Amino acid sequence: MCHSTINTTNPTDTKQYRSTLGRYPTGVAVVTMQHESGHYIGMTINSFCSLSLSPALVSICIDDRSPNYSSYYHCKGFTLSFLSADQAAIATLFATRGADKFSNIDYSHPENQFAPAITDAIAILDCETYRRMPVGDHLMLVGKVRHFQHSDQAPLVFEQGRFTGITDHQNPAQQTAA
């Protein structure tokens, strides 16, 4: 095992801290909302957490430097699209500030959802905002899941600053019990 020494007396060494956190692979999602003016807002996130099964609650975190921080803070609800292994370009698009994010992608926005969902995402969660709280340099939004769906595609994964996939992903329907 490789050991490295990190200056633990300087917790503001954000480059090293981010590098350490980057060792933990995460799924990749796009969170969308509809602004009060009617236009759609979306961004790539990997700060997702399942909080509770009853009630069904999830959380996401929005950087307080995001140009859409205030919009997410005041939103009534949001939709999460968990991206598949072949949707890295969509993740990059939604991670780009100022990009026209919805003009060249396929998405749907059913009347009963708060915001659009990315077509061919491996899972979709439509959430009503349940709690919002500033935490450190982020806004934590807790959503109460109103609707969900999923498919059996392989997920997009983010690790050490890059997108990757899971090489041994198996369709759960094809797995046999041990």
C-alpha positions as a Markdown table, in Angstrom:
| # | Residue | x | y | z |
|---|---|---|---|---|
| 1 | Met | 0.0 | 0.0 | 0.0 |
| 2 | Cys | 1.3 | 3.4 | -0.9 |
| 3 | His | 1.4 | 5.9 | 2.0 |
| 4 | Ser | 1.8 | 9.6 | 1.6 |
| 5 | Thr | 2.1 | 12.3 | 4.2 |
| 6 | Ile | -0.4 | 15.1 | 4.1 |
| 7 | Asn | 0.1 | 18.2 | 6.2 |
| 8 | Thr | -2.8 | 17.7 | 8.7 |
| 9 | Thr | -1.9 | 20.9 | 10.4 |
| 10 | Asn | -3.1 | 22.8 | 7.4 |
| 11 | Pro | -6.7 | 21.9 | 6.6 |
| 12 | Thr | -6.9 | 24.6 | 4.1 |
| 13 | Asp | -4.6 | 22.7 | 1.7 |
| 14 | Thr | -7.6 | 22.3 | -0.7 |
| 15 | Lys | -5.6 | 20.8 | -3.6 |
| 16 | Gln | -4.4 | 17.9 | -1.4 |
| 17 | Tyr | -7.8 | 17.6 | 0.2 |
| 18 | Arg | -9.6 | 17.4 | -3.2 |
| 19 | Ser | -7.0 | 14.9 | -4.4 |
| 20 | Thr | -7.7 | 12.7 | -1.3 |
| 21 | Leu | -11.5 | 12.9 | -1.8 |
| 22 | Gly | -11.0 | 12.1 | -5.5 |
| 23 | Arg | -9.9 | 8.6 | -4.5 |
| 24 | Tyr | -13.5 | 7.8 | -3.7 |
| 25 | Pro | -15.4 | 6.9 | -6.9 |
| 26 | Thr | -18.9 | 8.3 | -7.2 |
| 27 | Gly | -21.8 | 8.1 | -9.6 |
| 28 | Val | -22.5 | 11.1 | -11.8 |
| 29 | Ala | -25.9 | 12.8 | -12.0 |
| 30 | Val | -27.4 | 15.9 | -13.6 |
| 31 | Val | -29.7 | 17.9 | -11.4 |
| 32 | Thr | -32.3 | 20.1 | -13.2 |
| 33 | Met | -34.9 | 22.6 | -12.1 |
| 34 | Gln | -37.3 | 24.9 | -13.7 |
| 35 | His | -36.6 | 28.6 | -12.9 |
| 36 | Glu | -39.6 | 30.7 | -12.0 |
| 37 | Ser | -39.2 | 32.4 | -15.3 |
| 38 | Gly | -39.8 | 29.1 | -17.0 |
| 39 | His | -36.3 | 28.3 | -18.3 |
| 40 | Tyr | -34.5 | 25.2 | -17.3 |
| 41 | Ile | -31.3 | 25.1 | -15.2 |
| 42 | Gly | -29.1 | 22.1 | -14.9 |
| 43 | Met | -25.7 | 21.1 | -13.6 |
| 44 | Thr | -23.5 | 18.0 | -13.1 |
| 45 | Ile | -23.1 | 16.7 | -9.6 |
| 46 | Asn | -21.5 | 13.8 | -7.8 |
| 47 | Ser | -22.5 | 14.9 | -4.3 |
| 48 | Phe | -25.6 | 12.7 | -4.0 |
| 49 | Cys | -26.7 | 10.7 | -1.0 |
| 50 | Ser | -29.6 | 8.6 | -0.1 |
| 51 | Leu | -30.8 | 9.7 | 3.3 |
| 52 | Ser | -33.9 | 7.8 | 4.2 |
| 53 | Leu | -36.2 | 5.1 | 2.9 |
| 54 | Ser | -39.2 | 6.2 | 4.9 |
| 55 | Pro | -39.9 | 8.9 | 3.9 |
| 56 | Ala | -37.8 | 8.5 | 0.7 |
| 57 | Leu | -35.2 | 11.3 | 1.1 |
| 58 | Val | -32.1 | 12.1 | -0.9 |
| 59 | Ser | -29.6 | 15.0 | -0.6 |
| 60 | Ile | -27.4 | 16.9 | -3.1 |
| 61 | Cys | -25.0 | 19.7 | -2.6 |
| 62 | Ile | -24.6 | 22.9 | -4.6 |
| 63 | Asp | -21.4 | 25.0 | -4.4 |
| 64 | Asp | -22.1 | 28.4 | -3.1 |
| 65 | Arg | -20.1 | 29.9 | -6.0 |
| 66 | Ser | -22.5 | 28.4 | -8.5 |
| 67 | Pro | -24.2 | 31.1 | -10.6 |
| 68 | Asn | -27.4 | 29.1 | -10.0 |
| 69 | Tyr | -27.0 | 28.9 | -6.2 |
| 70 | Ser | -29.9 | 31.2 | -5.5 |
| 71 | Ser | -32.2 | 29.4 | -8.0 |
| 72 | Tyr | -31.6 | 26.1 | -6.3 |
| 73 | Tyr | -31.9 | 27.6 | -2.9 |
| 74 | His | -35.4 | 28.8 | -3.7 |
| 75 | Cys | -36.6 | 25.9 | -5.9 |
| 76 | Lys | -39.7 | 23.9 | -5.0 |
| 77 | Gly | -38.4 | 20.8 | -6.5 |
| 78 | Phe | -35.7 | 19.2 | -8.7 |
| 79 | Thr | -35.1 | 16.2 | -10.9 |
| 80 | Leu | -32.0 | 14.0 | -10.8 |
| 81 | Ser | -30.8 | 12.0 | -13.8 |
| 82 | Phe | -28.1 | 9.4 | -13.0 |
| 83 | Leu | -26.0 | 9.2 | -16.1 |
| 84 | Ser | -25.1 | 6.0 | -18.0 |
| 85 | Ala | -21.5 | 5.0 | -18.9 |
| 86 | Asp | -21.9 | 6.4 | -22.4 |
| 87 | Gln | -23.2 | 9.8 | -21.3 |
| 88 | Ala | -19.8 | 11.4 | -20.3 |
| 89 | Ala | -20.4 | 14.2 | -22.9 |
| 90 | Ile | -23.6 | 15.1 | -21.2 |
| 91 | Ala | -21.8 | 15.2 | -17.9 |
| 92 | Thr | -19.2 | 17.5 | -19.3 |
| 93 | Leu | -21.8 | 19.8 | -21.0 |
| 94 | Phe | -23.7 | 20.2 | -17.7 |
| 95 | Ala | -20.4 | 20.9 | -15.8 |
| 96 | Thr | -19.6 | 23.8 | -18.2 |
| 97 | Arg | -20.6 | 27.1 | -16.8 |
| 98 | Gly | -22.5 | 29.3 | -19.3 |
| 99 | Ala | -23.1 | 26.5 | -21.8 |
| 100 | Asp | -26.4 | 26.2 | -23.6 |
| 101 | Lys | -27.2 | 22.9 | -21.9 |
| 102 | Phe | -30.6 | 21.9 | -23.2 |
| 103 | Ser | -30.5 | 22.8 | -26.9 |
| 104 | Asn | -28.7 | 19.8 | -28.2 |
| 105 | Ile | -29.6 | 16.9 | -25.9 |
| 106 | Asp | -32.7 | 14.7 | -25.6 |
| 107 | Tyr | -34.7 | 15.2 | -22.4 |
| 108 | Ser | -38.3 | 14.9 | -21.3 |
| 109 | His | -40.4 | 17.0 | -18.9 |
| 110 | Pro | -43.7 | 15.3 | -18.0 |
| 111 | Glu | -46.3 | 17.5 | -16.5 |
| 112 | Asn | -46.1 | 15.7 | -13.1 |
| 113 | Gln | -42.3 | 16.3 | -12.8 |
| 114 | Phe | -40.6 | 19.4 | -11.3 |
| 115 | Ala | -38.0 | 19.5 | -14.0 |
| 116 | Pro | -36.7 | 17.8 | -17.1 |
| 117 | Ala | -35.0 | 14.4 | -17.0 |
| 118 | Ile | -32.1 | 13.4 | -19.3 |
| 119 | Thr | -33.2 | 10.7 | -21.9 |
| 120 | Asp | -31.5 | 7.3 | -21.4 |
| 121 | Ala | -30.3 | 8.1 | -17.9 |
| 122 | Ile | -30.0 | 4.9 | -15.8 |
| 123 | Ala | -32.2 | 6.3 | -13.1 |
| 124 | Ile | -34.5 | 9.3 | -12.5 |
| 125 | Leu | -35.6 | 10.8 | -9.2 |
| 126 | Asp | -38.2 | 13.6 | -9.2 |
| 127 | Cys | -38.0 | 15.4 | -5.8 |
| 128 | Glu | -39.9 | 18.0 | -3.9 |
| 129 | Thr | -37.6 | 20.2 | -1.8 |
| 130 | Tyr | -37.9 | 19.0 | 1.7 |
| 131 | Arg | -35.1 | 20.9 | 3.5 |
| 132 | Arg | -32.4 | 23.4 | 2.5 |
| 133 | Met | -29.4 | 24.3 | 4.6 |
| 134 | Pro | -26.2 | 26.1 | 4.0 |
| 135 | Val | -23.3 | 23.8 | 5.1 |
| 136 | Gly | -19.8 | 25.1 | 4.8 |
| 137 | Asp | -19.3 | 26.4 | 1.3 |
| 138 | His | -22.3 | 24.5 | -0.1 |
| 139 | Leu | -26.0 | 24.4 | 0.0 |
| 140 | Met | -27.4 | 21.0 | 1.0 |
| 141 | Leu | -30.8 | 20.3 | -0.6 |
| 142 | Val | -32.8 | 17.5 | 0.8 |
| 143 | Gly | -35.5 | 16.2 | -1.6 |
| 144 | Lys | -38.5 | 14.0 | -0.9 |
| 145 | Val | -38.7 | 11.6 | -3.8 |
| 146 | Arg | -42.1 | 11.8 | -5.5 |
| 147 | His | -41.3 | 9.6 | -8.5 |
| 148 | Phe | -38.5 | 7.3 | -9.5 |
| 149 | Gln | -37.6 | 4.9 | -12.3 |
| 150 | His | -34.5 | 3.0 | -13.4 |
| 151 | Ser | -32.9 | 0.8 | -16.1 |
| 152 | Asp | -30.2 | -1.7 | -16.0 |
| 153 | Gln | -27.5 | 0.1 | -17.9 |
| 154 | Ala | -23.9 | 0.6 | -16.6 |
| 155 | Pro | -23.4 | 3.8 | -14.6 |
| 156 | Leu | -21.0 | 6.7 | -15.4 |
| 157 | Val | -18.4 | 7.0 | -12.6 |
| 158 | Phe | -16.2 | 9.9 | -11.6 |
| 159 | Glu | -12.8 | 9.1 | -10.0 |
| 160 | Gln | -9.6 | 11.1 | -9.6 |
| 161 | Gly | -10.9 | 13.9 | -11.8 |
| 162 | Arg | -12.0 | 11.8 | -14.7 |
| 163 | Phe | -15.0 | 9.9 | -16.0 |
| 164 | Thr | -14.8 | 6.2 | -16.1 |
| 165 | Gly | -17.1 | 3.2 | -15.9 |
| 166 | Ile | -17.5 | -0.1 | -14.1 |
| 167 | Thr | -15.9 | -2.8 | -16.2 |
| 168 | Asp | -17.7 | -5.8 | -14.6 |
| 169 | His | -21.2 | -4.3 | -14.5 |
| 170 | Gln | -23.8 | -6.9 | -14.7 |
| 171 | Asn | -27.5 | -6.5 | -15.3 |
| 172 | Pro | -29.1 | -7.3 | -11.9 |
| 173 | Ala | -31.8 | -9.3 | -13.7 |
| 174 | Gln | -29.1 | -11.6 | -15.1 |
| 175 | Gln | -27.4 | -12.2 | -11.7 |
| 176 | Thr | -28.1 | -15.4 | -9.8 |
| 177 | Ala | -28.4 | -15.7 | -6.1 |
| 178 | Ala | -25.4 | -17.3 | -4.4 |
